[in-house]
Amino acid sequence: MKFYILFLFFIKGFSQDPCSRFAIVSSNLQTEQQKEELRQYLDRAKDAIKEFISTNGGACVDVIRVKMLLSSKGFSVGEGATFAYWKWRYPQYESFNHTAVTIIFKGKELVLDPTHKQFRGVDPLDEDIICLPAKDWMNELVTRTKGQNPVLDHQLRSGESLYTFVCPECTKPKLSEQQKKAIEEFDKLDDIRLKVDVRREVSDRRRERCIIF
């Protein structure tokens, strides 16, 4: 039971809850009536794109279809948003990215993301589609996936444009001493494996010669 509680705490530590997200997106509104209008507007927008909800990696490639659908439903669609970030993938840091549509409500552009659950650290009970200003959206997802040094681009990207959008090399995190040591240790093990494989191959060849002759 204690382990389960700690596990839930660990998961929730990465993602915000729906109430805190709504507090952020409605921070520029003065009255409860305006906030209720925003809530209903977002609910309608989320319902319109619910078919694009996905937890699969790379699901954001459907963003153009999402944008076209929202536009056809009468929503004011913005320029979109894309971010790239560094993440440790042995034996080096690699650049990853993510993109989503934006909608506009009373002059404020907000990201609408139906594929955010592909990022680790999300509460299983969290909402399927999140809505946040672009910078807050980027920060939440990068924090959840333990990414580093993100860069934000205020436009929607797809296809080759998305594939080639990476972090500038100058923002690449430096390897820690622990990471350097891990690479060295792995390389040593790799050398040992290679030697073992070579010896095994030589032994197999000798055995074959014995059988032939």
FENFEN-V715811 format. One record per run of one state. SS is the DSSP state (@ for helix, = for strand, . for the rest). FROM is the first residue (numbers start at 1). LEN is the number of residues. Records with the same first field share a line. If there is no record, write none. Layout:
SS->FROM-LEN, FROM-LEN
This chain:
.->1-1, 13-5, 26-6, 49-1, 53-6, 73-4, 78-3, 90-2, 106-2, 114-2, 119-11, 133-1, 145-3, 154-5, 164-5, 172-5, 213-1
@->2-11, 18-8, 32-17, 50-3, 59-14, 116-3, 134-11, 159-5, 169-3, 177-36
=->77-1, 81-9, 92-14, 108-6, 130-3, 148-6
